[in-house]
Amino acid sequence: MSVLIPLTDGFSHIELASVVEILRKAGVNVQLAGLVSTIVESEERLKIITSKRLTDININDYNILVLVGGLQYKRFLKSSEIKNIIKIFIKNKKIVAALSQSAVVPASLGLLDDRVATVYPGLEKNIPKLREGKVIIDKNIITTHGPLCAPVFAIKLVEILKGKNEAEKIKKILVI
């Protein structure tokens, strides 16, 4: 099982670090791919280097698409490439998981019109069927409320990919 995390400037490093650390501790293959460049800068001005650009990967190799929050969601809203990838994942019944602000991106495509979801405070008007909660799962779309919900979100992904026993093991390692 593999997870694809596209990144561009403005991503939340707290969300990214939480998700990557927890998934990799569980033995999940995680691929970071830059939307425009392999060098991306978080909204907190932390620069990281991804191993690939999004155009250099085969999206069919991945089971879950994770959209990290932060201000990058505004760039994702303008990206036909990101929108097309989301549509392909949904069409192929794969999971699209969006943290905090990034839930607005699948919502902009109408993918949340008939599903419940949560989003970062202040963006609630973008979610047609808003539900409060740390992690909301409706069919193959998973959303989370904010940056400090990222560990709970990542543990849920581990449970989906590796089962409850592995998720419990990771929770004990991380003292969650």
C-alpha positions, -999 to +999 in steps of 0.1 A: +000+000+000+013+034-010+004+070-001+009+100-024+013+134-008+015+163-033+031+195-020+035+231-030+045+262-012+024+270+018+019+234+032+015+229+069+047+213+082+030+201+114+004+181+094+030+168+069+054+157+096+027+140+117+013+120+087+046+110+073+061+099+106+031+078+116+026+062+082+063+054+078+065+039+114+037+016+102+058+006+072+036+024+047+053+037+015+049+075+014+058+095-017+062+133-014+058+149-048+063+186-056+036+202-077+058+228-093+093+220-080+111+194-058+119+223-033+088+234-014+084+258+015+059+254+043+037+283+054+061+285+084+090+289+059+105+255+064+120+242+031+120+205+022+131+186-009+107+160-023+122+131-042+100+137-072+078+161-090+042+152-094+046+149-132+073+122-127+051+097-109+024+072-120-006+080-098-019+045-104+008+032-081-009+048-050-039+038-029-044+070-010-040+106-019-033+128+011-038+166+007-020+183+036-035+215+047-020+250+051-022+278+026-012+255-002-049+247-006-053+280-024-027+268-050-044+234-052-077+252-060-060+267-091-042+235-102-059+215-129-033+188-122-043+183-086-080+184-095-075+158-122-056+135-097-084+138-072-110+129-098-090+099-109-087+087-073-124+091-067-133+074-101-111+045-092-127+043-057-094+051-040-092+072-009-088+110-009-078+122+025-078+160+031-064+177+062-079+209+075-080+236+048-074+211+019-109+197+023-120+227+003-103+213-028-125+182-032-155+203-021-147+227-050-152+197-074-186+189-060-172+157-044-186+166-010-220+176-021-236+144-008-210+135+019-204+147+054-170+163+060-151+186+084-128+215+076-105+241+092-124+268+112-134+297+090-139+276+059-171+259+069-192+277+042-173+256+016-185+223+030-221+215+021-227+189+048-205+200+076-200+178+106-179+185+136-152+160+146-115+154+145-117+129+116-147+123+094-149+094+070-177+093+043-172+065+017-137+071+003-132+107+014-116+114+048-113+149+062-099+163+094-106+195+113-071+210+119-034+206+123-034+191+158-058+164+145-032+151+121-019+123+144-054+109+149-060+113+111-027+094+104-036+066+128-069+062+110-050+058+077-028+032+093-059+013+105-074+014+069-041+003+053-027-021+079-055-030+103-065-022+138-037-041+154-010-021+136-028+011+144-029+002+181+008-007+180+017+027+165-005+045+191+015+027+219+048+037+203+038+073+200+020+073+234-013+085+219 
